[in-house]
């Protein structure tokens, strides 16, 4: 029996979704979805500087 890690699944994925997808390729003994989320990053919002745009593009 092999254990695999699958990253970047959509947050909407369920254990049944994963089981059905991989079950097409062989027997799935167990599925464990880690639902602890991602680390939050909170910063104070900064105003964007005013000053034209575009630069020197040709």
mmCIF file as Biopython writes it, N, C-alpha, C and O atoms, coordinates in Angstrom:
data_model
#
loop_
_atom_site.group_PDB
_atom_site.id
_atom_site.type_symbol
_atom_site.label_atom_id
_atom_site.label_alt_id
_atom_site.label_comp_id
_atom_site.label_asym_id
_atom_site.label_entity_id
_atom_site.label_seq_id
_atom_site.pdbx_PDB_ins_code
_atom_site.Cartn_x
_atom_site.Cartn_y
_atom_site.Cartn_z
_atom_site.occupancy
_atom_site.B_iso_or_equiv
_atom_site.auth_seq_id
_atom_site.auth_asym_id
_atom_site.pdbx_PDB_model_num
ATOM 1   N N  . UNK A ? 1  ? 0.852   -1.170 0.000   1.0 0.0 1  A 1 
ATOM 2   C CA . UNK A ? 1  ? 0.000   0.000  0.000   1.0 0.0 1  A 1 
ATOM 3   C C  . UNK A ? 1  ? 0.898   1.234  0.000   1.0 0.0 1  A 1 
ATOM 4   O O  . UNK A ? 1  ? 1.876   1.296  0.745   1.0 0.0 1  A 1 
ATOM 5   N N  . UNK A ? 2  ? 0.563   2.215  -0.838  1.0 0.0 2  A 1 
ATOM 6   C CA . UNK A ? 2  ? 1.316   3.465  -0.925  1.0 0.0 2  A 1 
ATOM 7   C C  . UNK A ? 2  ? 0.505   4.598  -0.328  1.0 0.0 2  A 1 
ATOM 8   O O  . UNK A ? 2  ? -0.725  4.589  -0.371  1.0 0.0 2  A 1 
ATOM 9   N N  . UNK A ? 3  ? 1.207   5.573  0.230   1.0 0.0 3  A 1 
ATOM 10  C CA . UNK A ? 3  ? 0.581   6.778  0.744   1.0 0.0 3  A 1 
ATOM 11  C C  . UNK A ? 3  ? 1.035   7.924  -0.152  1.0 0.0 3  A 1 
ATOM 12  O O  . UNK A ? 3  ? 2.225   8.060  -0.437  1.0 0.0 3  A 1 
ATOM 13  N N  . UNK A ? 4  ? 0.089   8.747  -0.594  1.0 0.0 4  A 1 
ATOM 14  C CA . UNK A ? 4  ? 0.453   9.884  -1.436  1.0 0.0 4  A 1 
ATOM 15  C C  . UNK A ? 4  ? -0.070  11.179 -0.820  1.0 0.0 4  A 1 
ATOM 16  O O  . UNK A ? 4  ? -1.041  11.180 -0.063  1.0 0.0 4  A 1 
ATOM 17  N N  . UNK A ? 5  ? 0.585   12.261 -1.157  1.0 0.0 5  A 1 
ATOM 18  C CA . UNK A ? 5  ? 0.180   13.601 -0.742  1.0 0.0 5  A 1 
ATOM 19  C C  . UNK A ? 5  ? -0.256  14.345 -1.987  1.0 0.0 5  A 1 
ATOM 20  O O  . UNK A ? 5  ? 0.446   14.332 -2.998  1.0 0.0 5  A 1 
ATOM 21  N N  . UNK A ? 6  ? -1.402  14.991 -1.922  1.0 0.0 6  A 1 
ATOM 22  C CA . UNK A ? 6  ? -1.902  15.793 -3.037  1.0 0.0 6  A 1 
ATOM 23  C C  . UNK A ? 6  ? -2.113  17.201 -2.507  1.0 0.0 6  A 1 
ATOM 24  O O  . UNK A ? 6  ? -2.921  17.418 -1.604  1.0 0.0 6  A 1 
ATOM 25  N N  . UNK A ? 7  ? -1.385  18.158 -3.069  1.0 0.0 7  A 1 
ATOM 26  C CA . UNK A ? 7  ? -1.506  19.537 -2.620  1.0 0.0 7  A 1 
ATOM 27  C C  . UNK A ? 7  ? -2.371  20.369 -3.539  1.0 0.0 7  A 1 
ATOM 28  O O  . UNK A ? 7  ? -2.689  19.967 -4.658  1.0 0.0 7  A 1 
ATOM 29  N N  . UNK A ? 8  ? -2.743  21.531 -3.048  1.0 0.0 8  A 1 
ATOM 30  C CA . UNK A ? 8  ? -3.500  22.533 -3.802  1.0 0.0 8  A 1 
ATOM 31  C C  . UNK A ? 8  ? -4.869  22.058 -4.264  1.0 0.0 8  A 1 
ATOM 32  O O  . UNK A ? 8  ? -5.348  22.464 -5.323  1.0 0.0 8  A 1 
ATOM 33  N N  . UNK A ? 9  ? -5.493  21.204 -3.475  1.0 0.0 9  A 1 
ATOM 34  C CA . UNK A ? 9  ? -6.873  20.846 -3.769  1.0 0.0 9  A 1 
ATOM 35  C C  . UNK A ? 9  ? -7.752  22.063 -3.495  1.0 0.0 9  A 1 
ATOM 36  O O  . UNK A ? 9  ? -7.428  22.869 -2.623  1.0 0.0 9  A 1 
ATOM 37  N N  . UNK A ? 10 ? -8.847  22.206 -4.218  1.0 0.0 10 A 1 
ATOM 38  C CA . UNK A ? 10 ? -9.748  23.329 -3.914  1.0 0.0 10 A 1 
ATOM 39  C C  . UNK A ? 10 ? -10.364 23.138 -2.529  1.0 0.0 10 A 1 
ATOM 40  O O  . UNK A ? 10 ? -10.537 22.007 -2.074  1.0 0.0 10 A 1 
ATOM 41  N N  . UNK A ? 11 ? -10.689 24.223 -1.872  1.0 0.0 11 A 1 
ATOM 42  C CA . UNK A ? 11 ? -11.279 24.144 -0.541  1.0 0.0 11 A 1 
ATOM 43  C C  . UNK A ? 11 ? -12.622 23.424 -0.571  1.0 0.0 11 A 1 
ATOM 44  O O  . UNK A ? 11 ? -13.084 22.930 0.458   1.0 0.0 11 A 1 
ATOM 45  N N  . UNK A ? 12 ? -13.247 23.360 -1.735  1.0 0.0 12 A 1 
ATOM 46  C CA . UNK A ? 12 ? -14.544 22.701 -1.862  1.0 0.0 12 A 1 
ATOM 47  C C  . UNK A ? 12 ? -14.427 21.177 -1.966  1.0 0.0 12 A 1 
ATOM 48  O O  . UNK A ? 12 ? -15.440 20.481 -1.911  1.0 0.0 12 A 1 
ATOM 49  N N  . UNK A ? 13 ? -13.214 20.650 -2.115  1.0 0.0 13 A 1 
ATOM 50  C CA . UNK A ? 13 ? -13.025 19.199 -2.268  1.0 0.0 13 A 1 
ATOM 51  C C  . UNK A ? 13 ? -13.411 18.469 -0.987  1.0 0.0 13 A 1 
ATOM 52  O O  . UNK A ? 13 ? -13.064 18.896 0.115   1.0 0.0 13 A 1 
ATOM 53  N N  . UNK A ? 14 ? -14.130 17.370 -1.146  1.0 0.0 14 A 1 
ATOM 54  C CA . UNK A ? 14 ? -14.516 16.550 0.002   1.0 0.0 14 A 1 
ATOM 55  C C  . UNK A ? 14 ? -13.760 15.222 -0.048  1.0 0.0 14 A 1 
ATOM 56  O O  . UNK A ? 14 ? -13.140 14.884 -1.056  1.0 0.0 14 A 1 
ATOM 57  N N  . UNK A ? 15 ? -13.822 14.481 1.055   1.0 0.0 15 A 1 
ATOM 58  C CA . UNK A ? 15 ? -13.179 13.173 1.081   1.0 0.0 15 A 1 
ATOM 59  C C  . UNK A ? 15 ? -13.776 12.268 0.014   1.0 0.0 15 A 1 
ATOM 60  O O  . UNK A ? 15 ? -13.052 11.500 -0.619  1.0 0.0 15 A 1 
ATOM 61  N N  . UNK A ? 16 ? -15.076 12.346 -0.193  1.0 0.0 16 A 1 
ATOM 62  C CA . UNK A ? 16 ? -15.720 11.529 -1.229  1.0 0.0 16 A 1 
ATOM 63  C C  . UNK A ? 16 ? -15.231 11.905 -2.623  1.0 0.0 16 A 1 
ATOM 64  O O  . UNK A ? 16 ? -15.038 11.029 -3.465  1.0 0.0 16 A 1 
ATOM 65  N N  . UNK A ? 17 ? -15.027 13.211 -2.880  1.0 0.0 17 A 1 
ATOM 66  C CA . UNK A ? 17 ? -14.508 13.647 -4.177  1.0 0.0 17 A 1 
ATOM 67  C C  . UNK A ? 17 ? -13.141 13.023 -4.448  1.0 0.0 17 A 1 
ATOM 68  O O  . UNK A ? 17 ? -12.892 12.494 -5.532  1.0 0.0 17 A 1 
ATOM 69  N N  . UNK A ? 18 ? -12.266 13.090 -3.457  1.0 0.0 18 A 1 
ATOM 70  C CA . UNK A ? 18 ? -10.909 12.557 -3.613  1.0 0.0 18 A 1 
ATOM 71  C C  . UNK A ? 18 ? -10.956 11.036 -3.766  1.0 0.0 18 A 1 
ATOM 72  O O  . UNK A ? 18 ? -10.254 10.472 -4.605  1.0 0.0 18 A 1 
ATOM 73  N N  . UNK A ? 19 ? -11.769 10.385 -2.968  1.0 0.0 19 A 1 
ATOM 74  C CA . UNK A ? 19 ? -11.901 8.929  -3.033  1.0 0.0 19 A 1 
ATOM 75  C C  . UNK A ? 19 ? -12.401 8.504  -4.413  1.0 0.0 19 A 1 
ATOM 76  O O  . UNK A ? 19 ? -11.873 7.555  -4.993  1.0 0.0 19 A 1 
ATOM 77  N N  . UNK A ? 20 ? -13.407 9.192  -4.945  1.0 0.0 20 A 1 
ATOM 78  C CA . UNK A ? 20 ? -13.956 8.843  -6.255  1.0 0.0 20 A 1 
ATOM 79  C C  . UNK A ? 20 ? -12.952 9.094  -7.374  1.0 0.0 20 A 1 
ATOM 80  O O  . UNK A ? 20 ? -12.858 8.298  -8.309  1.0 0.0 20 A 1 
ATOM 81  N N  . UNK A ? 21 ? -12.209 10.180 -7.292  1.0 0.0 21 A 1 
ATOM 82  C CA . UNK A ? 21 ? -11.225 10.501 -8.323  1.0 0.0 21 A 1 
ATOM 83  C C  . UNK A ? 21 ? -10.109 9.461  -8.371  1.0 0.0 21 A 1 
ATOM 84  O O  . UNK A ? 21 ? -9.798  8.927  -9.435  1.0 0.0 21 A 1 
ATOM 85  N N  . UNK A ? 22 ? -9.507  9.174  -7.212  1.0 0.0 22 A 1 
ATOM 86  C CA . UNK A ? 22 ? -8.390  8.233  -7.183  1.0 0.0 22 A 1 
ATOM 87  C C  . UNK A ? 22 ? -8.856  6.783  -7.249  1.0 0.0 22 A 1 
ATOM 88  O O  . UNK A ? 22 ? -8.091  5.901  -7.639  1.0 0.0 22 A 1 
ATOM 89  N N  . UNK A ? 23 ? -10.101 6.536  -6.872  1.0 0.0 23 A 1 
ATOM 90  C CA . UNK A ? 23 ? -10.647 5.193  -6.949  1.0 0.0 23 A 1 
ATOM 91  C C  . UNK A ? 23 ? -10.749 4.674  -8.375  1.0 0.0 23 A 1 
ATOM 92  O O  . UNK A ? 23 ? -10.858 3.466  -8.586  1.0 0.0 23 A 1 
ATOM 93  N N  . UNK A ? 24 ? -10.715 5.566  -9.351  1.0 0.0 24 A 1 
ATOM 94  C CA . UNK A ? 24 ? -10.727 5.163  -10.755 1.0 0.0 24 A 1 
ATOM 95  C C  . UNK A ? 24 ? -9.428  4.442  -11.132 1.0 0.0 24 A 1 
ATOM 96  O O  . UNK A ? 24 ? -9.367  3.746  -12.146 1.0 0.0 24 A 1 
ATOM 97  N N  . UNK A ? 25 ? -8.393  4.616  -10.304 1.0 0.0 25 A 1 
ATOM 98  C CA . UNK A ? 25 ? -7.071  4.073  -10.614 1.0 0.0 25 A 1 
ATOM 99  C C  . UNK A ? 25 ? -6.633  2.957  -9.675  1.0 0.0 25 A 1 
ATOM 100 O O  . UNK A ? 25 ? -5.551  2.391  -9.837  1.0 0.0 25 A 1 
ATOM 101 N N  . UNK A ? 26 ? -7.463  2.645  -8.707  1.0 0.0 26 A 1 
ATOM 102 C CA . UNK A ? 26 ? -7.121  1.575  -7.766  1.0 0.0 26 A 1 
ATOM 103 C C  . UNK A ? 26 ? -7.892  1.723  -6.474  1.0 0.0 26 A 1 
ATOM 104 O O  . UNK A ? 26 ? -8.689  2.646  -6.307  1.0 0.0 26 A 1 
ATOM 105 N N  . UNK A ? 27 ? -7.646  0.810  -5.574  1.0 0.0 27 A 1 
ATOM 106 C CA . UNK A ? 27 ? -8.342  0.811  -4.290  1.0 0.0 27 A 1 
ATOM 107 C C  . UNK A ? 27 ? -7.823  1.936  -3.404  1.0 0.0 27 A 1 
ATOM 108 O O  . UNK A ? 27 ? -6.614  2.096  -3.238  1.0 0.0 27 A 1 
ATOM 109 N N  . UNK A ? 28 ? -8.739  2.711  -2.838  1.0 0.0 28 A 1 
ATOM 110 C CA . UNK A ? 28 ? -8.388  3.778  -1.894  1.0 0.0 28 A 1 
ATOM 111 C C  . UNK A ? 28 ? -8.743  3.268  -0.502  1.0 0.0 28 A 1 
ATOM 112 O O  . UNK A ? 28 ? -9.910  3.009  -0.209  1.0 0.0 28 A 1 
ATOM 113 N N  . UNK A ? 29 ? -7.730  3.124  0.358   1.0 0.0 29 A 1 
ATOM 114 C CA . UNK A ? 29 ? -7.959  2.600  1.702   1.0 0.0 29 A 1 
ATOM 115 C C  . UNK A ? 29 ? -8.388  3.681  2.679   1.0 0.0 29 A 1 
ATOM 116 O O  . UNK A ? 29 ? -9.186  3.421  3.579   1.0 0.0 29 A 1 
ATOM 117 N N  . UNK A ? 30 ? -7.866  4.891  2.511   1.0 0.0 30 A 1 
ATOM 118 C CA . UNK A ? 30 ? -8.276  5.980  3.402   1.0 0.0 30 A 1 
ATOM 119 C C  . UNK A ? 30 ? -7.955  7.320  2.748   1.0 0.0 30 A 1 
ATOM 120 O O  . UNK A ? 30 ? -7.066  7.433  1.904   1.0 0.0 30 A 1 
ATOM 121 N N  . UNK A ? 31 ? -8.708  8.324  3.168   1.0 0.0 31 A 1 
ATOM 122 C CA . UNK A ? 31 ? -8.507  9.707  2.701   1.0 0.0 31 A 1 
ATOM 123 C C  . UNK A ? 31 ? -8.493  10.592 3.938   1.0 0.0 31 A 1 
ATOM 124 O O  . UNK A ? 31 ? -9.356  10.461 4.806   1.0 0.0 31 A 1 
ATOM 125 N N  . UNK A ? 32 ? -7.528  11.482 4.024   1.0 0.0 32 A 1 
ATOM 126 C CA . UNK A ? 32 ? -7.468  12.439 5.132   1.0 0.0 32 A 1 
ATOM 127 C C  . UNK A ? 32 ? -7.250  13.828 4.539   1.0 0.0 32 A 1 
ATOM 128 O O  . UNK A ? 32 ? -6.194  14.110 3.973   1.0 0.0 32 A 1 
ATOM 129 N N  . UNK A ? 33 ? -8.238  14.676 4.670   1.0 0.0 33 A 1 
ATOM 130 C CA . UNK A ? 33 ? -8.095  16.051 4.202   1.0 0.0 33 A 1 
ATOM 131 C C  . UNK A ? 33 ? -7.728  16.928 5.391   1.0 0.0 33 A 1 
ATOM 132 O O  . UNK A ? 33 ? -8.429  16.946 6.403   1.0 0.0 33 A 1 
ATOM 133 N N  . UNK A ? 34 ? -6.639  17.642 5.262   1.0 0.0 34 A 1 
ATOM 134 C CA . UNK A ? 34 ? -6.199  18.544 6.323   1.0 0.0 34 A 1 
ATOM 135 C C  . UNK A ? 34 ? -6.949  19.856 6.130   1.0 0.0 34 A 1 
ATOM 136 O O  . UNK A ? 34 ? -6.807  20.513 5.099   1.0 0.0 34 A 1 
ATOM 137 N N  . UNK A ? 35 ? -7.737  20.230 7.114   1.0 0.0 35 A 1 
ATOM 138 C CA . UNK A ? 35 ? -8.609  21.386 6.968   1.0 0.0 35 A 1 
ATOM 139 C C  . UNK A ? 35 ? -8.201  22.559 7.866   1.0 0.0 35 A 1 
ATOM 140 O O  . UNK A ? 35 ? -9.029  23.410 8.191   1.0 0.0 35 A 1 
ATOM 141 N N  . UNK A ? 36 ? -6.931  22.605 8.263   1.0 0.0 36 A 1 
ATOM 142 C CA . UNK A ? 36 ? -6.525  23.677 9.164   1.0 0.0 36 A 1 
ATOM 143 C C  . UNK A ? 36 ? -6.289  24.990 8.431   1.0 0.0 36 A 1 
ATOM 144 O O  . UNK A ? 36 ? -5.921  25.970 9.079   1.0 0.0 36 A 1 
ATOM 145 N N  . UNK A ? 37 ? -6.480  25.065 7.109   1.0 0.0 37 A 1 
ATOM 146 C CA . UNK A ? 37 ? -6.399  26.319 6.375   1.0 0.0 37 A 1 
ATOM 147 C C  . UNK A ? 37 ? -4.999  26.801 6.168   1.0 0.0 37 A 1 
ATOM 148 O O  . UNK A ? 37 ? -4.036  26.080 6.426   1.0 0.0 37 A 1 
ATOM 149 N N  . UNK A ? 38 ? -4.882  27.994 5.711   1.0 0.0 38 A 1 
ATOM 150 C CA . UNK A ? 38 ? -3.589  28.625 5.449   1.0 0.0 38 A 1 
ATOM 151 C C  . UNK A ? 38 ? -3.317  29.683 6.494   1.0 0.0 38 A 1 
ATOM 152 O O  . UNK A ? 38 ? -4.230  30.183 7.152   1.0 0.0 38 A 1 
ATOM 153 N N  . UNK A ? 39 ? -2.052  30.015 6.635   1.0 0.0 39 A 1 
ATOM 154 C CA . UNK A ? 39 ? -1.692  31.072 7.580   1.0 0.0 39 A 1 
ATOM 155 C C  . UNK A ? 39 ? -2.242  32.403 7.082   1.0 0.0 39 A 1 
ATOM 156 O O  . UNK A ? 39 ? -2.153  32.725 5.898   1.0 0.0 39 A 1 
ATOM 157 N N  . UNK A ? 40 ? -2.808  33.163 8.000   1.0 0.0 40 A 1 
ATOM 158 C CA . UNK A ? 40 ? -3.337  34.478 7.647   1.0 0.0 40 A 1 
ATOM 159 C C  . UNK A ? 40 ? -2.233  35.514 7.689   1.0 0.0 40 A 1 
ATOM 160 O O  . UNK A ? 40 ? -1.325  35.447 8.518   1.0 0.0 40 A 1 
ATOM 161 N N  . UNK A ? 41 ? -2.324  36.463 6.792   1.0 0.0 41 A 1 
ATOM 162 C CA . UNK A ? 41 ? -1.380  37.574 6.777   1.0 0.0 41 A 1 
ATOM 163 C C  . UNK A ? 41 ? -2.208  38.842 6.848   1.0 0.0 41 A 1 
ATOM 164 O O  . UNK A ? 41 ? -2.981  39.132 5.935   1.0 0.0 41 A 1 
ATOM 165 N N  . UNK A ? 42 ? -2.057  39.589 7.909   1.0 0.0 42 A 1 
ATOM 166 C CA . UNK A ? 42 ? -2.836  40.799 8.118   1.0 0.0 42 A 1 
ATOM 167 C C  . UNK A ? 42 ? -1.887  41.974 8.217   1.0 0.0 42 A 1 
ATOM 168 O O  . UNK A ? 42 ? -1.003  42.008 9.073   1.0 0.0 42 A 1 
ATOM 169 N N  . UNK A ? 43 ? -2.082  42.947 7.322   1.0 0.0 43 A 1 
ATOM 170 C CA . UNK A ? 43 ? -1.274  44.165 7.320   1.0 0.0 43 A 1 
ATOM 171 C C  . UNK A ? 43 ? -2.195  45.368 7.240   1.0 0.0 43 A 1 
ATOM 172 O O  . UNK A ? 43 ? -3.331  45.268 6.775   1.0 0.0 43 A 1 
ATOM 173 N N  . UNK A ? 44 ? -1.697  46.496 7.695   1.0 0.0 44 A 1 
ATOM 174 C CA . UNK A ? 44 ? -2.439  47.740 7.533   1.0 0.0 44 A 1 
ATOM 175 C C  . UNK A ? 44 ? -2.431  48.120 6.061   1.0 0.0 44 A 1 
ATOM 176 O O  . UNK A ? 44 ? -1.390  48.063 5.407   1.0 0.0 44 A 1 
ATOM 177 N N  . UNK A ? 45 ? -3.584  48.506 5.542   1.0 0.0 45 A 1 
ATOM 178 C CA . UNK A ? 45 ? -3.673  48.892 4.138   1.0 0.0 45 A 1 
ATOM 179 C C  . UNK A ? 45 ? -2.893  50.179 3.900   1.0 0.0 45 A 1 
ATOM 180 O O  . UNK A ? 45 ? -2.902  51.082 4.737   1.0 0.0 45 A 1 
ATOM 181 N N  . UNK A ? 46 ? -2.226  50.257 2.766   1.0 0.0 46 A 1 
ATOM 182 C CA . UNK A ? 46 ? -1.443  51.424 2.392   1.0 0.0 46 A 1 
ATOM 183 C C  . UNK A ? 46 ? -2.053  52.049 1.142   1.0 0.0 46 A 1 
ATOM 184 O O  . UNK A ? 46 ? -2.424  51.341 0.206   1.0 0.0 46 A 1 
ATOM 185 N N  . UNK A ? 47 ? -2.157  53.391 1.131   1.0 0.0 47 A 1 
ATOM 186 C CA . UNK A ? 47 ? -2.646  54.078 -0.063  1.0 0.0 47 A 1 
ATOM 187 C C  . UNK A ? 47 ? -1.608  53.966 -1.164  1.0 0.0 47 A 1 
ATOM 188 O O  . UNK A ? 47 ? -0.405  54.035 -0.916  1.0 0.0 47 A 1 
ATOM 189 N N  . UNK A ? 48 ? -2.092  53.793 -2.380  1.0 0.0 48 A 1 
ATOM 190 C CA . UNK A ? 48 ? -1.174  53.765 -3.517  1.0 0.0 48 A 1 
ATOM 191 C C  . UNK A ? 48 ? -0.753  55.188 -3.832  1.0 0.0 48 A 1 
ATOM 192 O O  . UNK A ? 48 ? -1.571  56.105 -3.753  1.0 0.0 48 A 1 
ATOM 193 N N  . UNK A ? 49 ? 0.513   55.391 -4.189  1.0 0.0 49 A 1 
ATOM 194 C CA . UNK A ? 49 ? 0.966   56.744 -4.518  1.0 0.0 49 A 1 
ATOM 195 C C  . UNK A ? 49 ? 0.315   57.240 -5.806  1.0 0.0 49 A 1 
ATOM 196 O O  . UNK A ? 49 ? 0.121   56.483 -6.757  1.0 0.0 49 A 1 
ATOM 197 N N  . UNK A ? 50 ? -0.014  58.518 -5.812  1.0 0.0 50 A 1 
ATOM 198 C CA . UNK A ? 50 ? -0.556  59.146 -7.025  1.0 0.0 50 A 1 
ATOM 199 C C  . UNK A ? 50 ? 0.613   59.493 -7.926  1.0 0.0 50 A 1 
ATOM 200 O O  . UNK A ? 50 ? 1.675   59.901 -7.455  1.0 0.0 50 A 1 
ATOM 201 N N  . UNK A ? 51 ? 0.417   59.332 -9.202  1.0 0.0 51 A 1 
ATOM 202 C CA . UNK A ? 51 ? 1.502   59.727 -10.078 1.0 0.0 51 A 1 
ATOM 203 C C  . UNK A ? 51 ? 1.483   59.012 -11.394 1.0 0.0 51 A 1 
ATOM 204 O O  . UNK A ? 51 ? 2.325   58.148 -11.638 1.0 0.0 51 A 1 
ATOM 205 N N  . UNK A ? 52 ? 0.582   59.331 -12.217 1.0 0.0 52 A 1 
ATOM 206 C CA . UNK A ? 52 ? 0.587   58.791 -13.569 1.0 0.0 52 A 1 
ATOM 207 C C  . UNK A ? 52 ? 0.735   57.284 -13.592 1.0 0.0 52 A 1 
ATOM 208 O O  . UNK A ? 52 ? 0.648   56.613 -12.563 1.0 0.0 52 A 1 
ATOM 209 N N  . UNK A ? 53 ? 0.948   56.794 -14.732 1.0 0.0 53 A 1 
ATOM 210 C CA . UNK A ? 53 ? 1.110   55.365 -14.832 1.0 0.0 53 A 1 
ATOM 211 C C  . UNK A ? 53 ? 1.657   55.006 -16.189 1.0 0.0 53 A 1 
ATOM 212 O O  . UNK A ? 53 ? 1.764   55.852 -17.077 1.0 0.0 53 A 1 
ATOM 213 N N  . UNK A ? 54 ? 1.986   53.813 -16.333 1.0 0.0 54 A 1 
ATOM 214 C CA . UNK A ? 54 ? 2.439   53.334 -17.623 1.0 0.0 54 A 1 
ATOM 215 C C  . UNK A ? 54 ? 3.928   53.307 -17.813 1.0 0.0 54 A 1 
ATOM 216 O O  . UNK A ? 54 ? 4.453   52.371 -18.415 1.0 0.0 54 A 1 
ATOM 217 N N  . UNK A ? 55 ? 4.619   54.294 -17.323 1.0 0.0 55 A 1 
ATOM 218 C CA . UNK A ? 55 ? 6.068   54.317 -17.492 1.0 0.0 55 A 1 
ATOM 219 C C  . UNK A ? 55 ? 6.475   54.583 -18.944 1.0 0.0 55 A 1 
ATOM 220 O O  . UNK A ? 55 ? 5.736   55.221 -19.693 1.0 0.0 55 A 1 
ATOM 221 N N  . UNK A ? 56 ? 7.626   54.102 -19.327 1.0 0.0 56 A 1 
ATOM 222 C CA . UNK A ? 56 ? 8.184   54.339 -20.666 1.0 0.0 56 A 1 
ATOM 223 C C  . UNK A ? 56 ? 8.031   53.130 -21.566 1.0 0.0 56 A 1 
ATOM 224 O O  . UNK A ? 56 ? 9.026   52.592 -22.052 1.0 0.0 56 A 1 
ATOM 225 N N  . UNK A ? 57 ? 6.827   52.702 -21.792 1.0 0.0 57 A 1 
ATOM 226 C CA . UNK A ? 57 ? 6.605   51.547 -22.664 1.0 0.0 57 A 1 
ATOM 227 C C  . UNK A ? 57 ? 6.427   52.031 -24.081 1.0 0.0 57 A 1 
ATOM 228 O O  . UNK A ? 57 ? 5.805   53.069 -24.308 1.0 0.0 57 A 1 
ATOM 229 N N  . UNK A ? 58 ? 6.967   51.291 -25.052 1.0 0.0 58 A 1 
ATOM 230 C CA . UNK A ? 58 ? 6.837   51.658 -26.463 1.0 0.0 58 A 1 
ATOM 231 C C  . UNK A ? 58 ? 5.885   50.781 -27.141 1.0 0.0 58 A 1 
ATOM 232 O O  . UNK A ? 58 ? 5.644   50.938 -28.338 1.0 0.0 58 A 1 
#
